Amino acid sequence: MNEYVELLILAYFREYRTSYSVSDLAYKLGLTIELLNSYIEELLEKKELCIKENMISISKGGRLALENSDMENYSFDSESYLIDGVKEKWPIEKVYPVHSFSKNKWRGGEE
């Protein structure tokens, strides 16, 4: 199983809790429903997802897996971005700093 896809699925169920849509999740991940179902079944077997009251939800184990990854603050909300670890809208006038964009020397730059 692809760990990145697994973490995205966990993040989705953490964020959408009871208002989730499997077809929406499949669309957002670019997966077929059948492939997504196999990922979900595997996460259920690993006990990172669970079924409560006929609804799929993230378990404590799934929350721990997310917290111990770089995806702990990931959000599917297209209107929000992460700024210094806090989920909020990125201001249009603020320049987005790219750290270590290029380790190569630029033409005309200092050597």
SERO-4910 file (N, C-alpha, C, O; in steps of 0.05 Angstrom, whole numbers):
BEGIN
 pado doro    nc1    nc2    nc3   cac1   cac2   cac3    cc1    cc2    cc3    oc1    oc2    oc3
  Met    A     17    -24      0      0      0      0     18     25      0     38     26     13
  Asn    A     10     45    -15     24     70    -16     20     86      9     -3     93     15
  Glu    A     41     91     24     38    105     50     27    133     47     11    142     64
  Tyr    A     34    147     26     24    174     21     -6    173     17    -21    190     29
  Val    A    -16    155      1    -45    152     -4    -59    145     23    -81    155     29
  Glu    A    -47    127     38    -58    119     64    -61    143     82    -82    146     95
  Leu    A    -41    160     83    -42    184    101    -63    204     90    -76    217    106
  Leu    A    -66    206     64    -86    224     53   -114    214     60   -132    230     66
  Ile    A   -118    188     59   -145    177     66   -150    182     96   -172    190    103
  Leu    A   -130    178    113   -134    183    141   -140    213    146   -158    220    162
  Ala    A   -126    231    132   -131    259    135   -159    267    126   -172    284    139
  Tyr    A   -168    254    105   -195    259     95   -216    252    116   -234    267    122
  Phe    A   -214    228    127   -234    219    147   -231    234    173   -251    237    188
  Arg    A   -208    244    179   -205    262    203   -219    288    198   -233    299    216
  Glu    A   -217    299    174   -228    325    168   -258    324    164   -273    342    173
  Tyr    A   -268    304    150   -296    304    142   -314    288    160   -339    289    157
  Arg    A   -303    273    178   -318    257    198   -343    244    188   -342    223    176
  Thr    A   -366    257    192   -392    245    184   -403    255    158   -423    246    149
  Ser    A   -390    275    146   -400    286    121   -382    278     97   -379    294     78
  Tyr    A   -371    254     98   -353    246     77   -368    233     54   -392    226     56
  Ser    A   -355    232     31   -365    219      7   -343    203     -5   -322    213    -12
  Val    A   -347    177     -8   -327    159    -19   -321    167    -48   -298    166    -56
  Ser    A   -341    174    -63   -336    182    -91   -321    209    -92   -304    212   -109
  Asp    A   -326    227    -73   -311    252    -72   -281    246    -65   -263    258    -77
  Leu    A   -277    228    -46   -250    221    -38   -235    208    -61   -212    215    -67
  Ala    A   -248    190    -76   -236    177    -99   -228    198   -120   -207    196   -132
  Tyr    A   -246    217   -124   -240    238   -144   -216    255   -135   -199    261   -151
  Lys    A   -216    263   -109   -194    279    -99   -167    265   -100   -146    278   -104
  Leu    A   -167    239    -97   -143    223    -97   -135    213   -125   -113    203   -129
  Gly    A   -154    215   -144   -149    205   -171   -149    175   -172   -134    163   -188
  Leu    A   -165    162   -156   -167    133   -155   -194    124   -164   -214    139   -164
  Thr    A   -196     99   -172   -222     87   -178   -235     79   -152   -221     76   -131
  Ile    A   -261     76   -152   -275     68   -127   -265     41   -118   -262     37    -94
  Glu    A   -260     22   -136   -251     -4   -129   -224     -3   -115   -219    -16    -95
  Leu    A   -205     13   -126   -179     16   -113   -181     29    -86   -168     21    -67
  Leu    A   -198     50    -84   -202     63    -59   -213     44    -38   -205     44    -15
  Asn    A   -232     27    -47   -244      8    -28   -223    -12    -18   -224    -19      6
  Ser    A   -204    -19    -34   -183    -37    -25   -165    -23     -5   -156    -35     15
  Tyr    A   -159      3    -10   -143     18     10   -159     20     36   -147     17     58
  Ile    A   -184     26     35   -200     29     60   -202      2     75   -199      2     99
  Glu    A   -205    -20     60   -206    -46     73   -179    -52     87   -179    -63    109
  Glu    A   -157    -45     75   -131    -50     87   -128    -32    112   -117    -41    132
  Leu    A   -137     -7    111   -136     10    135   -154      0    157   -147      3    180
  Leu    A   -176    -12    150   -194    -24    170   -180    -48    183   -182    -52    207
  Glu    A   -166    -64    167   -151    -87    178   -128    -78    196   -123    -91    216
  Lys    A   -116    -56    189    -94    -45    205   -104    -30    230    -89    -21    247
  Lys    A   -131    -27    232   -145    -13    253   -138     16    255   -138     28    277
  Glu    A   -131     28    232   -127     57    230   -153     71    223   -156     95    227
  Leu    A   -172     56    211   -199     65    207   -217     45    221   -210     22    226
  Cys    A   -241     54    229   -260     36    242   -288     44    233   -292     64    220
  Ile    A   -307     26    239   -335     31    231   -351     35    257   -352     17    274
  Lys    A   -363     58    259   -380     65    282   -407     74    271   -409     92    254
  Glu    A   -428     61    280   -456     68    272   -458     69    242   -470     87    231
  Asn    A   -447     48    228   -448     45    199   -434     67    184   -439     72    161
  Met    A   -416     81    197   -400    103    185   -370     96    189   -362     87    210
  Ile    A   -354    101    168   -325     98    170   -314    122    185   -321    145    179
  Ser    A   -297    117    204   -284    140    218   -255    132    224   -247    109    224
  Ile    A   -239    153    230   -211    148    237   -210    139    266   -224    149    283
  Ser    A   -193    119    271   -189    109    298   -166    123    312   -153    141    301
  Lys    A   -162    116    337   -140    128    352   -114    121    339    -95    137    338
  Gly    A   -112     96    329    -87     88    316    -82    104    290    -59    110    284
  Gly    A   -104    110    276   -101    127    252    -93    155    259    -77    167    244
  Arg    A   -104    166    280    -96    193    289    -66    194    297    -52    213    291
  Leu    A    -57    173    310    -29    172    318    -11    169    293     10    182    292
  Ala    A    -20    154    274     -4    151    249     -2    178    235     19    185    225
  Leu    A    -24    194    235    -23    220    223     -5    239    239     10    254    227
  Glu    A     -8    239    265      8    257    282     38    252    280     54    270    283
  Asn    A     45    227    274     73    220    272     84    223    244    106    214    238
  Ser    A     69    235    226     77    239    199     79    269    192     72    286    209
  Asp    A     89    274    168     89    302    159     62    312    150     60    335    142
  Met    A     42    295    150     15    301    140     -4    309    162    -28    312    157
  Glu    A      6    313    186    -12    318    209    -29    343    206    -51    344    217
  Asn    A    -21    363    191    -36    387    188    -49    390    160    -59    411    153
  Tyr    A    -48    368    144    -58    369    117    -88    373    117   -103    362    134
  Ser    A    -98    390     99   -126    395     96   -134    393     67   -120    401     49
  Phe    A   -158    382     62   -169    380     35   -183    406     27   -191    409      4
  Asp    A   -187    424     46   -200    449     41   -183    467     23   -161    475     31
  Ser    A   -192    472     -2   -176    487    -21   -173    517    -13   -156    531    -24
  Glu    A   -189    526      5   -188    554     13   -167    559     36   -163    583     43
  Ser    A   -156    539     46   -137    543     69   -109    532     62   -107    512     47
  Tyr    A    -89    544     73    -62    535     69    -48    536     96    -57    548    115
  Leu    A    -25    523     98    -11    522    123      9    545    124     26    548    106
  Ile    A      8    561    145     27    582    150     39    577    177     24    579    197
  Asp    A     64    571    178     78    566    204     63    545    220     60    548    245
  Gly    A     52    524    207     38    502    221     10    509    229     -3    492    241
  Val    A     -1    532    221    -28    539    228    -45    540    203    -36    552    183
  Lys    A    -68    528    204    -86    528    181   -101    555    179   -118    561    195
  Glu    A    -94    570    158   -108    595    153   -104    603    124    -86    592    110
  Lys    A   -119    622    114   -117    630     87    -91    646     83    -85    664     99
  Trp    A    -77    640     61    -52    654     54    -59    681     42    -73    682     22
  Pro    A    -49    704     53    -55    730     41    -43    733     13    -21    724      8
  Ile    A    -59    745     -5    -50    748    -33    -26    766    -35     -8    760    -51
  Glu    A    -24    786    -18     -1    805    -21     25    794     -8     46    806    -12
  Lys    A     23    772      7     47    762     20     62    743      1     50    726    -12
  Val    A     88    747     -1    105    730    -18    109    703     -5    114    701     19
  Tyr    A    106    682    -21    110    655    -11    140    649    -12    152    647    -33
  Pro    A    153    645     11    182    640     12    188    610      6    176    592     19
  Val    A    205    605    -13    213    578    -20    241    574     -9    260    586    -18
  His    A    243    557     11    269    552     23    285    532      7    275    512     -3
  Ser    A    310    538      3    329    521    -12    318    515    -40    321    492    -49
  Phe    A    307    535    -53    296    530    -80    317    519    -99    311    501   -114
  Ser    A    340    531    -98    362    521   -115    388    524   -100    395    545    -90
  Lys    A    402    502    -98    428    503    -85    449    511   -105    472    516    -97
  Asn    A    442    513   -131    461    521   -152    464    552   -152    446    566   -143
  Lys    A    487    561   -161    492    590   -163    477    601   -187    477    588   -208
  Trp    A    465    624   -184    451    637   -206    471    654   -221    490    664   -209
  Arg    A    465    659   -246    481    676   -262    482    704   -250    461    715   -245
  Gly    A    505    714   -245    508    741   -234    506    741   -204    508    762   -192
  Gly    A    503    718   -191    501    717   -162    528    715   -150    549    712   -164
  Glu    A    529    717   -124    554    715   -109    565    686   -110    549    667   -111
  Glu    A    591    684   -109    603    657   -110    613    649    -83    624    627    -80
***
